[in-house]
Amino acid sequence: MIGPENTQESGNVSVLLTAIIVVAVLLCGAIAGLGGAVVQKSRANNAADAAALAAAGGLALGRAPSAACAVARSTAAANGARLLTCVCGSGAAEVTVAIGAARARARAAVDVLERREVREQQKSGRYASDSRALMHRARPQ
């Protein structure tokens, strides 16, 4: 009698252990997927920031909004992202980019008085074409 009862109990333990292993593997897969999504969202945020700053830099240099959006598009592509929207005007640029399923928005603005100073300095030859120091980075609410 002792032999058959042991065989039946050890069979139950095997089934329980197999179920625990399956649940553990599924949890590991879910955690890995979540980690990948976080990394992708971070990359999208960085690409959006870079694209918005590039577009605002174009606006600060007196470029047309369409030219500023073209710079934003190439900057987003250089960061592995796809530019979804670009709105430029009044010294500010707001962009939305996507990397895979992750989307991110960023806005960069240039102070109007500082833009005038940049243009005056560019005309006199005292200012380099890099206007990033004059941009104010702001996250949309």
C-alpha positions as CSV (number, residue, x, y, z in Angstrom):
1,M,0.0,0.0,0.0
2,I,2.8,2.4,0.7
3,G,4.2,2.2,-2.9
4,P,1.0,3.2,-4.9
5,E,0.3,6.2,-2.6
6,N,3.9,7.6,-3.1
7,T,3.6,7.3,-6.9
8,Q,0.4,9.2,-6.9
9,E,1.7,12.0,-4.6
10,S,4.9,12.4,-6.6
11,G,2.8,12.8,-9.8
12,N,0.9,15.7,-8.2
13,V,4.1,17.4,-7.2
14,S,5.3,17.1,-10.8
15,V,2.2,18.8,-12.1
16,L,2.4,21.5,-9.5
17,L,6.1,22.2,-10.3
18,T,5.4,22.3,-14.0
19,A,2.6,24.9,-13.4
20,I,5.0,27.0,-11.3
21,I,7.7,26.9,-14.0
22,V,5.2,28.0,-16.7
23,V,3.9,30.9,-14.6
24,A,7.5,32.0,-13.8
25,V,8.4,31.9,-17.5
26,L,5.3,34.0,-18.4
27,L,6.2,36.5,-15.7
28,C,9.7,36.8,-17.0
29,G,8.4,37.4,-20.5
30,A,6.0,40.1,-19.3
31,I,8.8,41.9,-17.4
32,A,11.1,41.8,-20.4
33,G,8.3,43.2,-22.6
34,L,7.7,46.0,-20.1
35,G,11.4,46.8,-19.9
36,G,11.5,47.1,-23.7
37,A,8.6,49.4,-23.7
38,V,10.2,51.7,-21.2
39,V,13.4,51.9,-23.2
40,Q,11.4,52.6,-26.4
41,K,9.5,55.4,-24.6
42,S,12.8,56.9,-23.4
43,R,14.2,56.8,-26.9
44,A,11.1,58.5,-28.3
45,N,11.3,61.3,-25.6
46,N,15.0,61.9,-26.6
47,A,14.1,62.0,-30.3
48,A,11.2,64.4,-29.7
49,D,13.4,66.7,-27.6
50,A,16.1,66.8,-30.3
51,A,13.6,67.4,-33.1
52,A,11.9,70.2,-31.3
53,L,15.2,71.9,-30.5
54,A,16.3,71.5,-34.1
55,A,13.1,73.1,-35.4
56,A,13.3,75.9,-32.9
57,G,16.9,76.5,-33.9
58,G,15.8,76.9,-37.5
59,L,13.2,79.4,-36.4
60,A,15.8,81.3,-34.4
61,L,17.9,81.6,-37.5
62,G,14.9,83.1,-39.4
63,R,14.0,80.0,-41.5
64,A,10.5,79.4,-42.6
65,P,8.3,77.0,-40.5
66,S,8.4,74.5,-43.4
67,A,12.2,74.5,-43.4
68,A,12.2,74.2,-39.6
69,C,9.9,71.2,-39.8
70,A,12.2,69.6,-42.5
71,V,15.1,69.9,-40.0
72,A,13.0,68.4,-37.3
73,R,12.1,65.5,-39.6
74,S,15.7,64.7,-40.4
75,T,16.7,65.0,-36.8
76,A,14.0,62.6,-35.7
77,A,15.0,60.2,-38.4
78,A,18.7,60.4,-37.3
79,N,17.4,59.4,-33.8
80,G,15.5,56.4,-35.2
81,A,12.1,58.0,-34.9
82,R,9.3,59.0,-37.3
83,L,8.0,62.6,-37.2
84,L,4.2,62.5,-36.8
85,T,3.4,66.2,-36.4
86,C,5.4,69.4,-36.5
87,V,3.8,72.8,-35.7
88,C,6.2,75.8,-35.9
89,G,5.3,79.4,-35.4
90,S,5.7,82.4,-33.1
91,G,9.2,81.4,-32.1
92,A,8.2,77.9,-30.9
93,A,8.2,74.4,-32.3
94,E,6.1,71.5,-31.1
95,V,6.7,68.0,-32.5
96,T,5.3,64.5,-32.0
97,V,7.5,61.5,-32.9
98,A,7.0,57.8,-32.8
99,I,9.4,54.9,-32.3
100,G,7.5,51.6,-32.7
101,A,4.4,51.9,-30.5
102,A,5.9,54.6,-28.3
103,R,5.0,58.2,-29.0
104,A,6.4,61.4,-27.5
105,R,5.8,65.1,-27.7
106,A,8.2,68.0,-27.1
107,R,8.1,71.8,-27.4
108,A,11.0,74.2,-27.7
109,A,10.7,78.0,-27.8
110,V,13.0,80.9,-28.6
111,D,12.7,84.2,-26.8
112,V,11.7,86.9,-29.3
113,L,14.2,89.5,-27.9
114,E,17.0,87.0,-28.1
115,R,16.0,86.1,-31.7
116,R,16.4,89.8,-32.7
117,E,19.8,89.8,-31.0
118,V,20.9,86.7,-32.9
119,R,19.8,88.2,-36.3
120,E,21.6,91.5,-35.5
121,Q,24.8,89.6,-34.5
122,Q,24.6,87.4,-37.6
123,K,24.3,90.4,-39.8
124,S,27.4,91.9,-38.2
125,G,29.3,88.6,-38.4
126,R,29.8,88.4,-34.6
127,Y,27.6,85.3,-34.0
128,A,28.0,81.7,-34.9
129,S,25.1,79.9,-36.5
130,D,24.6,77.7,-33.4
131,S,21.6,79.2,-31.6
132,R,20.9,76.4,-29.1
133,A,21.9,78.5,-26.1
134,L,19.0,80.8,-26.8
135,M,16.3,78.1,-26.8
136,H,14.1,77.4,-23.8
137,R,13.1,73.8,-23.6
138,A,9.6,73.2,-22.3
139,R,7.5,70.0,-21.9
140,P,3.9,70.3,-23.0
141,Q,1.4,69.9,-20.2
